[in-house]
């Protein structure tokens, strides 16, 4: 039997194309499913969520990238969460919702969200709650979801197989957290 795992859908908003010179300005996540070693079970993505808006780490930003998020950078400079505290909170949340199971990072586009998430957790906490590999392979996702692999490798099928709509989940989590 394979090790149990928890699939965590992550969505990042950033004010530029790469971490370091540019900043992650929001991080949203939700538990999207659980794999007991044999069977993948999607879960309600609104039950276990995490959301933070972060203070930028540099003065550089790309206006077009910032516009995508709809967030107010000036407000984030004044009142965004300190990145170190936000990443400690995120790592603790991932460990809490995963329990003894392995935390599996999933996102679309995975490369962008993984790049920022991994850079931030390593920079501000020194370790990653997901380990050092970003996401399972495409075939593994379909095997665990119980669906036959789509040889075209379409993003829509991949997201549907995991019952993921990362951006929508993170945005709903963010709206709910801001309303509190």
C-alpha positions in Angstrom: 0.0 0.0 0.0 1.3 3.5 -0.9 1.7 6.1 1.8 -1.3 8.2 2.7 -1.2 11.8 1.3 -3.2 15.0 1.5 -3.5 17.1 -1.7 -3.3 20.8 -1.0 -4.3 23.2 -3.7 -2.3 26.4 -3.6 -2.8 29.7 -5.4 -0.3 32.5 -5.4 -0.6 36.1 -6.5 2.6 38.0 -7.1 3.7 41.4 -8.3 6.2 40.1 -10.8 7.5 37.0 -12.6 10.1 35.7 -10.1 10.5 35.6 -6.3 13.2 37.7 -4.7 13.3 40.8 -6.9 9.5 40.6 -6.8 7.0 39.7 -4.1 4.3 37.1 -3.3 1.4 39.3 -2.3 -1.1 36.7 -1.4 -1.1 33.0 -0.7 -4.3 30.9 -0.6 -4.6 27.2 -0.1 -7.2 24.5 0.6 -7.3 20.8 1.2 -8.6 19.4 -2.1 -8.4 15.7 -1.4 -7.0 12.8 0.5 -5.4 9.6 -0.6 -5.4 6.7 1.9 -2.8 4.7 0.0 -5.3 3.1 -2.2 -8.2 5.5 -3.0 -8.2 9.2 -3.7 -11.2 11.0 -2.2 -12.0 14.6 -3.1 -13.1 16.8 -0.2 -15.0 20.0 0.1 -12.3 22.7 -0.6 -14.0 25.3 1.5 -13.6 23.3 4.8 -9.9 23.6 5.4 -8.4 26.8 4.0 -5.5 29.2 4.5 -5.2 32.7 3.2 -2.7 35.6 3.8 -2.0 38.8 2.1 1.7 39.6 2.5 3.8 42.7 2.8 6.0 43.1 -0.3 9.7 42.2 0.2 11.0 44.7 -2.4 10.2 48.0 -4.0 10.1 46.4 -7.5 6.8 45.4 -9.2 5.3 44.9 -12.6 2.1 47.0 -12.8 0.5 44.4 -15.1 1.3 41.6 -12.7 -0.1 43.6 -9.8 -3.3 44.4 -11.7 -4.1 40.6 -12.1 -4.4 40.3 -8.3 -6.7 43.3 -7.8 -4.8 43.9 -4.5 -3.7 47.4 -3.4 0.1 47.3 -3.1 0.3 50.5 -1.0 -2.1 48.9 1.5 0.0 45.7 1.6 3.1 47.7 2.3 1.4 49.2 5.3 -0.7 46.3 6.6 0.3 43.1 4.8 1.4 40.2 7.0 5.2 39.9 7.6 6.4 37.2 5.1 8.3 35.3 7.8 5.2 35.1 10.0 2.9 34.2 7.1 5.2 31.4 6.0 5.5 30.0 9.5 1.7 30.1 9.8 1.4 28.4 6.4 3.9 25.6 7.1 2.1 25.0 10.5 -1.3 24.9 8.7 0.0 22.4 6.1 1.4 20.1 8.9 -1.8 20.4 10.9 -4.1 19.5 8.0 -1.8 16.7 6.7 -1.2 15.0 10.1 0.8 11.9 9.5 0.1 11.9 5.8 2.4 13.4 3.2 1.5 16.8 2.0 1.3 17.0 -1.8 1.4 20.4 -3.4 -0.9 21.0 -6.4 -1.7 24.1 -8.4 -2.2 25.4 -11.9 0.1 26.6 -13.2 2.1 24.5 -10.8 5.5 25.9 -11.9 4.6 29.6 -11.0 2.9 28.8 -7.7 5.5 26.2 -6.7 8.4 28.6 -7.5 7.0 31.4 -5.3 5.8 29.1 -2.5 9.0 27.1 -2.3 11.2 30.1 -2.4 9.2 31.9 0.3 9.0 28.9 2.7 12.7 28.1 2.3 13.8 31.8 2.6 11.6 32.5 5.7 11.3 29.1 7.5 14.3 27.1 6.2 12.3 24.1 5.2 9.3 23.1 3.0 6.3 21.3 4.4 6.0 19.6 0.9 9.6 18.5 0.8 11.6 19.4 -2.3 9.5 18.0 -5.1 6.6 20.2 -6.2 3.9 18.0 -7.6 3.1 14.4 -8.5 3.5 13.4 -12.1 0.5 13.7 -14.4 0.0 10.0 -14.6 0.2 9.6 -10.8 -2.6 12.2 -10.4 -4.9 10.2 -12.7 -3.9 6.9 -11.2 -4.7 8.1 -7.7 -7.9 9.8 -8.8 -9.2 6.5 -10.4 -9.5 8.1 -13.8 -7.8 6.9 -17.0 -5.0 9.3 -18.1 -5.8 11.7 -20.9 -2.9 11.3 -23.3 -3.4 14.9 -24.4 -2.4 16.0 -20.9 -5.0 18.7 -20.8 -5.0 21.1 -17.8 -8.8 20.9 -17.6 -8.8 17.1 -17.1 -5.9 17.3 -14.6 -7.7 19.9 -12.5 -11.0 18.1 -12.7 -9.4 14.8 -11.7 -8.3 16.4 -8.4 -11.5 18.4 -8.1 -9.3 21.5 -8.1 -10.1 25.0 -9.0 -7.2 26.6 -7.1 -7.8 30.2 -7.9 -11.5 30.1 -7.1 -10.9 28.2 -3.8 -8.2 30.6 -2.7 -10.2 33.7 -3.7 -13.2 32.4 -1.8 -11.0 31.6 1.2 -9.5 35.1 1.0 -12.9 36.8 0.8 -14.2 34.7 3.8 -11.0 35.5 5.9 -11.2 39.2 5.0 -14.9 39.3 6.1 -14.1 38.0 9.6 
